[in-house]
Amino acid sequence: METTTRKKKEKTVPGLVDLVFSWSLKDVLNRDLYKNKVKEIPETFLSTDHYMKTFITPLVEETHADLLSNMFTVSRAPALEVLDVKISKDFKPPKGLYYNILLKRATEGENNESKTESKYEPEVGDLIALTDVKPKRIEDLNRPKRSYLIAIVQGMKDDGSDRVPILSSQPISFKKPDRAKGEQGDKLFIVYLSNLTTNIRIWKALNSDKENANLKIIKTVLTSDANIGEVDCSLCPFRETKTNAISNTRAIIRTFGLDNAQQKAVISCVATRECGHRNTVKLIWGPPGTGKTRTVASLLYVLLKMKCRTLTCAPTNIAVLGVTKKLMQHVQDGQEYDTYGLGDIVLFGNGERMKIDDHEDLFDVFLSNRVDALASCLSPNNGWKVGIQSMICLLEDPEEQYRKYLEKQKDKEHDTDDNQNTDDEEEEEKGKITSEKDGNINDRGVDKNRKSKLLKKFVLETLKENKKNDKQSSQRRNNSRAAGEANKVKNEGEASNKETSVWTFEEFVIKRFKWIQNQLIFCLTSLYTHLPTSFISLEVAKEMIRVLEMLQTLGTLFAAVETSKGLRDISHRTVTRSKARCFANLYATKTECLKVLKFLSESISLPNFIDDYQIRSFCLKGACLIFCTASSSSKLHTEGMTPLEMVVIDEAAQLKECESTIPLQLPGLRHAILIGDEKQLPAMVQSKICEKAEFGRSLFERLVILGHKKHLLNVQYRMHPKISLFPNREFYQKKIMDGPNVKSAEYEKRFLEGDIFGSYSFINVSSGNEEIDDKHSTRNMAEAFVVAEIVANLHKESVSSKQKVRVGCISPYKAQVFAIQQILDKKYSTDVKSDFSVNVRSVDGFQGGEED
């Protein structure tokens, strides 16, 4: 929920969507619509108001240019048929034209005209056109029966429903077919045009409420001041505190293998954090291969230890994932108590676009996974409280629990509800599956690291199973009220089974114990993993880990006692002295286990969350380190959000300055660290008008132009010296040194025979012709075939020499990238972990990456 002041502001300032809706098709196709309105963005600004307003018109022009570009490929754009249109409860003309549309999905085996059509899932911020035909040309968007009509997707479809909420530019007329009357009805399609999410977020940041916004950082970058943050603060009386912070930092990063320049950059940033009198912006200049990501990760690890609430963002998901993974390596190396402490780190964003399923090492810090895990743990039916209480009852009085079980079995004999029995049997099967999963986890011979991995795998599998079961339960509830009763069976860990007899006392205790144990493994592990350390103390986390170990021991002892048919004797306390001595370990373990379970039951106090949104907000408020894209950081502009101290922007030279205003206005922010290299490619700009106006320029580059001091990382560890020689001389004034690793003899690789194939080669392909595709991108097919031939030879050599090779094919043109990909035709793996991988990307797509 946004603040009241922000809501009021949005009512008075016309939104970007309003402007887009106001354009006619003729306006969209007019390249010069804003030509005379876009002014060049200056290097210095008179005020924050002047600063914000400067970017607004270029942002509108860039939005216009992007939409115009996509119009030329509208025939290939994803399209879906609309089956129904309903007015939303939020419908308030003339501007609030909200509708819910029902979309037709392509069924399996159905012949689709476009492969992208069946895969298209409308997302929030998608700008769509509504047409009565699938457009084959631009003119089809403006036909006599249905004039140019666009809308923006307002939300995602609900589970089990294909209805999508949209806001339309004009009223939508739609007549459903009436088979009874033989009326065909209207044909209606949605066609994807663009996504406005990022530009809408930038627009809101530029039009923020100046009275309530945090503009401290922005005020420091309006004009030139090369010494901002570089001179010691005269107001800071606690020099000793800063000295201690620096000493602690040196101790923490000592084992990270940083060079002198990297260490100085980290220490300088930490020292800045200690000053509370000034707002500073620091620049870290990281040319290619100089260990920029390692430096940032080391800094973040120190800030984590200092409990400094920090946002780390970047222009792209790839960059965000890269720095998060590097930070996680440091965290995992320093973990003492399993995954306790990971609740202080959170990564959020679109899981599909991040391809989060390919990054298992980030599962524990990814927000969506965290919310799902905590939601399961906090369930009133089968969460951590129920699990602990159930285990206490079973260990204290197994006879009473068995008596209740027998009573339920008798009740079921009289139950004639077929649906209930079916559901009970299904739930029992799920219980069996869950109970059988703990085999490897409870193996006492498993080492600590292996056990931790098995535990994580178990939790993830349980989480997936819970999601699946929740979905199935929801469907059953819609069909029958009896499903609600079936869940009770699951929560008790018992179920009817037509094929087996009633469990004996020993069978009941063992099976019931296993079921509750697995419930506690999932819940307690999830709690100490996902709750922030400010909410769950180390003492409590230690007891959670200890009780899980004791439950493992109890499980082994129960199994041993069961084989001697002694469980009932122990329960009745009728064992002989000789037997009692044998079972003394079980008594002692059970007593201590009960003590810890009761301690946890009294010590853990969690909020009563109403929904997933509240859990999500709780996780973001409690985290110390937050990772997301610069655009997604807009989600932190919410009421009640815990203030941030610092923002670290990675790949800052690739982030448009107007987009950096989103994270730089976050509440509480005092210091900003920008890491980048202005010599590399800037942010991509679609509009030629905006390009001339310096709209793509980053804050990092502008500050460098103004002479702002920057910390140079001056040793490169990636390129062979023969390759680094040219860029070092031409772009970095010979300031970059080659690391010892690249100067070693074994670093020089020669994959193909011949003098032409050294560390670098220039190959002249004179027979090719330049072609322009319909998106105005260039390709040369002759050069593409030469690239494919070289890749084929590299693959042949890799196979014969059994040498692992990673190949990167780079082109400045998207059309050329597509041409090479088509020729290679998925012959080679793109997985860098495989023996031979090939990745074909544009220059900006490869920036920051490395291949052989």
N, C-alpha and C positions, 0 to 999 in steps of 0.2 A: 504494500500500500504506500503510495507516495504522500508527501506532506501536504497539508491543507494549502499552504502558500503556493506550492508548486501547482496544485490543481487550479487555484484561482488564476495563476499566471497563464496556464494553458488555455483558459477560457478567453483571455484578452488578446493573446498573440495567435494569429492565424498559423495553423500547423503546416508542415511540409506537405502532408497528405491533401490539405485543402487546396494548395497551389497545384499539385499534380492533377487533382480532380478538375480544376478549372481549365486545364489545357484541352483544347479541341484536338482532333486528329491532325488538323492543319498546323496547329501550334507545335505539336510533337515533331512533325516532319520538317519544321522550320529550323535549320541549323543556326540561324542568326538571331533566334528569338531573344537571347540575352547578350548578344555580342557587344552592344554599346553600354551595357549596364555593369559588366564585370570590370572592376578596377584592379590594377596590380597590387598585390599584397606587400606592404612596406616591410622594412627590416626593423623599424622601431614604431612604437605606438604611443599616443598621447594619454590614453586612459584605458581602463578595463572595458568600458563601454565601446570605445573606438576599436579596441582589439576584437571584441566579439562580433560587432557589426561588420567588420571587414570581411569575415569569412562567409557571411550568410548568402549573398548573391552568388559567389562562386560555387557554393554548395548546391544551390538551386540549379545552376547551369550544369554542374556535373551530373546531377540527378536526371536532368533533361537529356543530356548527351548519352547517358547509359540506356535510357528508355528508347531513344532514337536508334541507337546501335542494335538493340534487340528487335526492333521493328523489322529490320531487313532480313531477319532469320525467323520470322514468325511462322513460316510454313513448316519449320522443323521444331517449333516450340512444343513442349508437353501440353496435351489437351485432354480433358475428361468431360464426359457427358453429364449434364445435370438432370436428375430424375424428378426433383421437387424443389420448390422454393417456398419457405415459410417466413413470415414476418417474425422477428425476434421480439422478446419482451422489452428490449431496450430501444425499440423503434420509436424515434422522435423526429419527425420531419420539421424543418426542411433538410437539416444536415445529418441528423442521426438516422440514416437509412440502413438500419441493421437487419440482416436476414440470416437465416440458417438454410444452407443448401445441402441437398442430398445428392451424392455423387455416385455414378455407376462405376463399379470396379471391373477391370478386365478379369474374366474367369480363366482358369488354367486351360491351356490348349486353344484359347480363343485367338484368332488371327488378328493381331494388332497392326495398324498401319505404321506405327512408330514404336520402336523398342523402348524409348523413354516414356511413352505414354503410360504403360502398365506400371512403371516404377515410380511415377510422379506422385508424391504425397504433399499436398499443400501445407506450407509452413507459415507461421506468424510473420507478417510483413511482406508476404508475396503479393505483388501487384498483378492482378489478372484482368483479362478482357472477357466480357460475356458476349458471345456471338451465337448466331443461329446456324452456323456451319463451321466446320474445322477450316481455319483460314489457309489458303494456298498462296495468298498474296496480301499485301497490306490493306488493299481496298476492301477485303472481306471483313475487316473490322468495322466498317461503316456502310452497312447495306440499307436499302430503303425500308425493309421491315423492322430492322433493329439498328439504330444509329450507334455511334461510338459510345460504348458504356464500359467503364472500368470499375474495379472494386479492389479492396485490400483485405487479405485474410487476417482476422482478428484473433484467432485461437486455433488450437489443434482439435481434431475430432475426438470425441469421447470413445473409450474402449467399447468395442462391440457396435459402434455406430459410425456411419459414414457422413454424418451431418457436420458441416464446417461453417462456423460463424464468419460472416463477412460484413464489411461496411461498403456500401455502394455509392458511386458518384451521382446516380440518378435512380428514381424508382424502377424496380424490375417488374415487368409484366410477364407472367408465365401461366399458361393453361395446361394443366395435367391432362393426359389422355383419359378418356372415359370409355372403357371397353363395352360397358352395358349399353351406352348410347351410340357406340360405333364412332366416337370422336377421337381423332388421332392426337390432338394436343400439340403443344409447341416443342420444337427442338431447341435445345440450349446447351452450349458448351462453355467451359472456362478454359482460357488459354494463358499459360504462364508468360509474363512479360519481363518481370524484374523482381528483385527483393529490396525493399526500402528500409529494412530494420536498422542497419548501421547509420544510414543518413538521417533517419528519424531521431536516433539517439544523439547524433552530433547536433542536429537542429535544436533539440531540447537543451543540450549543454550550452549552446551559443545563446539561447534565449532564457537562461536560468534567472531566477529571482535574485537580482544583484544585492538586495538587502540581506538576504539570508544565505546566499551561497558562500562557500569558502573560496575566496579569490586570492588568498595569501601568496600561493606559489605563482599564480599568473601575474600578480603585481611585480614580482621580482624579475620577470623576464620581458617586461614591456620595452625596456631600453638597454643600452650597453653598460655592463658593469663586470669587467673581466675578473674582478676579485671576489665576487659573491661566493661565500662559502670557503674561500681559500685562506682568509686571514682569521686568526684566532679572535673569538668574541671577547671584547673588553668587559662585557657585563657578566661573563661566566666566572663566579668566584670559586667554583669547585674544580680547579685544575687537577687536583688529586684524583677526583672521580674519573675524569677523562683519561688520566694516566693509567688508572686501574683497568678501565675498559680496554685500553690499547694492549696492556699486558695480558689480560684475559684472552683477547682476540689472538694475539701471537701464540698463546698456548693452545688454543683450539685449532688453529689452521696449520700448526707445525707439521702435522702428519699428512697434509693434503698435497704436498709436492708442488707448491706454488713457487714461481720464480720471483725475483725481487720486485719487478713492476706490478705483478699480480698482488703480491702481499701489500705493497704500498697503497694500491687502489682500495683493497678491502679495509685496511686500517684507517685510511682517510674517511671512508664512508661511515665507519663505526664512530669515529671521533665526531663527525658531524651530528650524528644522532644524539650525542650527549648535550648539545646546545639547545636550550629551550627558548632563546631570546630572538633568534633569527630564523627566517625561512630560506632554505638554501636549495640550489639546483646544482648537482655535480655531474660532470660529463666524464665517462670512461670511454676512451677511444680504442676500439678493438678491431684492427685490421684482420683479414682472413687468416685463420689458423693460429691466432695468438692466445688461445685459451680463454676466450671471452665467457663462454658458458660455464667453464670451470670456475672462473673468478666470481661470476654472479652467484653460482651455487654455494661457493665457500662463504661469500658475504651473507647469503640468506641463512645458512646454517648458524653463523654467529648471531644473527638477529633472532633466530629461533631460540637459541640458548639464553639470549638477553630478554626474551618475552616481548620483543618489539613488534607490535602489530603492523604488518607490512603487506601491501598488495604488490604482486609481481604480474605485470601484464606485457603483452607484445601484440603486434599487428595481426599475427596469424596463429592458428591452432598448432601448427608444426613447431613454431618457435616456443610457444607456451609449454607444449609437451616436452620439448628438448631440455629446457631449464628445470622443469619439474622432475624429470627422470634423473638428472644429474644431482639435484638436491636430495632425492630419495636414496641415492647410493650412499651419500654421507650419513644420512639418518639411519639407514639400515646397518651400516658399519658400526654405528655408535649405540645401537639399541641394547639395553641390559635386560629389560623385562618384556620379552616378546614384542608385541606391537603396541604396547602402551606408549602414548604420546603422539600417535599419528592423528588423533583428534584435533591437534593443534595445527594441522596442515589440511587444506582443502583445495581441490581443483574442481572448477565447474565450467560447464559449457555444453554444447550439443554433442552428445555421445556418439552419434552416427558420423557427424562431420569430423570429430576427433579420431574416429575409428578406435574408440577406447577398448574394444574387445581385443585388439591386437597389442595392448599394453597392460599385461597382467600385473606388472610391478606397480601400477598406479591404481589398481582396483580399490585398495584400502583408503585412498584419499579422494577418490572421485565422488562428488557430492550426491549424485543420483543413487549410487550404490549405498552410500552412508545413510541416506534418508530411508531407503528400503529396509536396510538392516535394523536401524533403530525403530522403525515403525513396527517391525515384527517383534522386536524385543519388548516393546512397550504395549503390546496387545493385551487387553484385559482378559482374554480367553486363554492364550497360551504363551504369554510373555515371561520375562524373568521372574516377576513376583510369584506367578502361579508355579513356575518351575521350582523355585526355592522352597515354597510352602509345601508343594507335593513331595519333594524329596525329604523334607523334615518329617512329614507325616509318615512316610514309608519307613524311614529309619527308626523313628520313635515307636511306632506301633504297627508293624506289618500285619498282625492278626486282624486289627480293626479294618485296615485297608482291604484285606482279603475278604472279610465278611461283607463289606460294601459291594465288592466285586460280585460275590455270589448272589447277593440280593438283586443286582442289576441283571444278572444272567437269568434269574427266575422271571423277572419282569419281561424280559425279551421273549421268553417262551410263549407268552400270551399276546405278544405283539403281532398283529396280522397285517400291518401296513407294509406292502411289498416294496414301495418306494423307499421307506425308511430302512428296510433290511438291505436293499441294494446299496444305499448310501453308506450304511454301516460297514458293509463288506469292503467298499472302495476305500473308506478311511482306514480300515484295518490293514489293507494291503499297503497303504502309504506308510502306516506305522511300522510295518515289517521292513519296508525298504529303508526307512530312516534308521531303524535299529541295527540293520546289518552294515551300515556305513562306517561304524566305529572300529572295525576290526584292526586296521592299521594304526589308527590314532592311539588305541589302547595297548599297543604292543610295547612292552616295557623295554624291549631291546632297541627301539628306534632312537637315534641320536637327536640332540636338541634342534639342530637346524632342519633336519629331515622332518621332525615332528611338527615344527612350526609351519613348514610348507604343507604338510598333510592337514594341519588344523585350518590353514587358510583355504585349502581346496574344499574341505568339509563345509566350512561356513559359506563359501560361494555356491556350492551345490545345494545346500539347504536353502539359501536365499532364492536361487532360481526355482527350486521346488515349491517354496512358499508362494512365489509369484504365480506359478502355474496353478497351484491349489486354490489361491485366492480368486483367480479368474474363473476356475471351474465352480467354486463355491458361489460366486456371484451369479453365474448363469443358472445354477440350481435354485438359488433363492428366487430368481425371477420366475422359475417354473413351478416351484413348490415350497411351501412353508416348512415342509418336513426337513428340508436341508439344514435349517437352523439347529434342529435337534441332533443331526448327524455330527455337527461340529463338536458338540459336547462329548461325544464318544472319543473323538480324536484328542481332545484336551485331557481326558482322563487316561489316555493311553491304552484303552480297552476297546474291544469290539467283539461282535458275535461272529461265529464261524460255523457255518452249517456242516462243514466236513470234519471238524475236530470236536473233541469232548471238552468239557469245562477244564480250565487249567488247574493243576494241583497247586498247593501252596507254594512249593519250591519254584514251579514254572511261573507263577504269577509274580513272585518277588523278583526273579531274575529278569523277566521281560519288562515288568514295570520299571525296574531300576534302570535298565538300558534305555528305555524310552525317555525317562526324565533326564538321565545323564546326557543324552544327545541334545535335549532341549536346552540344558544348562551350558553345554559346550558352545552351542551357537549363541545363546544370549549373553553369557558372561564374556566370551571372547569378543563379541561385537561391542559390548559396552566399554570394555577397557581399550578397545581399538579406536572406536569412533567418538567417544565423549572427550571433550577438551580437558586438559589437565587442570584447568581452573575449576572444573566441575566434579572431577573424580580424582581424589588424592592418590599419591603413590602407595600409601599404606593400604587403601582399599583395593587398588589394582593388584598388589602383591597377594592379598588374601584371596582374590578371585583366581589368580593363577594357582595358588596353593590348594584351594578347594578342588579345582579341576584335577590336580595331580592326586589328591586324596580319593576322589571319586574313581579315578582310574585304578588305584590300589584296591579300593573296596570292590570294584567290579571283578578284579582278579580273585580276591579272597572269597567273594560270594560264589563264584564259579567253582572254586576248590571245595568249599563247604557243601555245595549242592551235590557234588559227586559222592560225598560220604553221607548224604541224606541227613545232614545235621542242622539245616536251616531252622526247622521247626523246633528242634531241641533248644537251639540258642534263643529263639523267640520266647519259649516257655521257661527259659533259664533252668532247664532240667538236665543239663549236661553234667557228666561226671567230672571229677577234678582233673583227671588225665586229659579229657577232651577240652575242658575249659582252658587248660594251659595251651593247647593247640590253637584254640580260637581267641587267645588273649590279644593277638595282633589285630584281629577283626574288631574286637570290642574297643580297643584303644583308638583305632583309626576312625571307627564310626562315631565315637564320643567327640573326638577332635573335629571331625567333619561337621557334626551337628552344631558345635560351638561356632565354627566359622560361618556356617550357613545362617545362623541366627544373627551373627554380627553383621553380615552383609545385608540381611533383611532390614535391619534397623539403621544401617549406615548410609545406604543408597536412597537418595530422595530425588526423584526426577519430576520435571513439570508434567502436568496433564495436557498433552498436546491434543488438539482437536483434529488436525489434519496434517498432511505431509508438508504443506506450506509452512506451518509453524515449526516443524522439525528442521526444515531447510533453513529458515531464518535463524533458529537457535544455533545451528552448526556454523553459519557464517558469522554470527555475532561472537561466538566463542573461539574461533580459530585465530591463530597467531600469524600464520602465513597463508595468504589467499592467492591462488593462481587462476587467471582467466585472460581472455583477449581484452584489449583496450575497449572495444565496443561493448563487450559483455559486462564490463565494470559498471555500466549504468545501473545494473541490478543492485548495486551496493548503495545507490542513492535512495535509501528507504528510511522511513521514520523509525527511530529507535535503534538504528544500526550503530554498533560500537565504533567509536572514532578510530581512524587509522593514524599511525605516526608517519610512515614512510611509504612512498611508491617507488618501485623499481621498474623501469620500462626497458625491456630487452628489445634488440633490433629497433632502437628508437629512431634511427635514420630512415627507416622504411615506413614510419608512421606519419601520416599527414598531420600538420600542426593542429588543425581544427579538431581532429579526432582525439588528440591528446588532451583536449579540454575536458573530456569525459572523466578520466581518472584524476586529473589534476584539481578538480573541484570537490573531491570527496571530503566529507566532514572530518575535521580534526587533523588533516594532512599538514605536516610541517616541513618535510624534506622530500626532494625528488632526486633519484639517481637515474640518469639516462645513459644507456650503454649502446653504442653503435659505431658506425663508420660511414661518414658522409661521402666517402669516395666510392662507395658501392651504390647500387641502383636505388633511387628514391621510390616512394610509393607510386603505384600505377594511377594515371589520370586518363580518363576516357576523352574528355573534352580538350580540343586543341586550344580553345579560348582560355580554359582554366590552366592549361600547361604554361601558356605564355604569361599568365598572371601569377605564377609561382604557387598555385594551389597545392601542388604535390610536395612542396618543400616541408621538411620536418622542423620541429622546434630545435632538435639537435643541430641541424645544419645552420639554421638562422643564428643560433648562439655562437657557433664556430665562426661564422662570417663576422659577427660582432666582436670577436676576439676573446670570447669566454674561455677560460683556462680548461684544459682537459688532461686527464691522466692517460698516458699512452701505454698500452701493452706492447712492448717492443721486441718480443721474441716470437717468431712463428715456428710452429711444430708440424705443419701440414705439407708444404710444397717442397719439392726438391730444389736446391739452390739455383739450378739452371732455370727453373720455372719462376721462382720468386724474384730473380734478378731484375726482370723488366718492370713489374708493378712496383717494386721497391724503389727503383730509380725514378720512374715516371710519376708516381702518385704519392709516395711516402717520403720523399727527400732523403732516401737511404737511411731512414731512422730505424728500420726493422732489421733485426739480426736473425740469422738462421739458428734454430735449436740444434743441439748435439745429435738428436735422433735423425734429422734430415741430412746431416752432413756425413753420417756413417756410410760406409761402402755398400752395406746390404740394403740401404734405403732406395738405391737406384734400381728400378725395375725395368727389364726389357722383355716385353711379352711377345713381340714379333721380330723375326729376323730381318736384317736389312738396315742400312745406314739411315734410311728415312725415318725409321721408327725409334727415335731416341726418347729423351724426357719430354720433348715436344716436337711436333712436326707441322709444317704448312703444306697443304696439298691443294694444288690448283686444279679445279674442275672446270675447264674452259668450254666444255660442250653443253653445259646446262643453260636453261632459260628461266628467268624469273616470272612467276605467275602470281596473280592477285586473286584471292578467293572472295566470296560474297561478303565476308566480314572485313575486307580490306587488309588482310594479312598476306604476307609474302611466303612463297614456297618455291623450291628448286628441286624437282624430282631427280635429276641426275645426281645432285649432291646427296640426296636422301638414299639413293641406291649405293653410292660409294660408302656411306656410313654403315649401311646394312652389311656390305661385304666385309668391311673391317671388323665389325662385331662378330660376323660368322667365323672369320679367321681367328679372332681372339678366343672364341668358344672352342674351336678345334684345338688350339694350342693349350687351353686350360684343361681340356679332357685328357690330352696325351701326356701332359706334364703333371697332372693331378694337382694343379695349383689353383687355389681359390682366388677368383677374380671378381671385382665389382666394377662395372662399367657405367659411366654416366654420359648420356648424349644430351648436349645443351644447344638450344637455338634461341635467338632473340624473337623468333616469330612463332606464334601459335600454330599457324598453318603448316609450318615445317615440322614442328613437333608431331602434329597429327599425321603428316605424311610418313615420317619415320616409323611411328607406331604402327601404321597400317602395313608397311612393308615387313616389319619384324613379326607382326601378326601373332603375338603372344608365344613365340617360339621359346623365349627365355624367361626365367623367373624374375620377378621384381623384388623378391625377398632377399635383403642384403645378407641374411644368414645362410643362404644356399651357396653351393660351390661356385656357381656362376650366375650373377644377377645383372640385369640391364635396366636402367631407369632413364626414361626420356622425358625431359621437362624443359620449360622455358627458363630463361636466365634467372628471373625473380623466383621461380619455383625451386631452383637449385641453390640459391644464395644461402650460404651458411652450411651447406652440406659438403660431404667429401666422399670421393670414390678413388679407386686405384688409378 
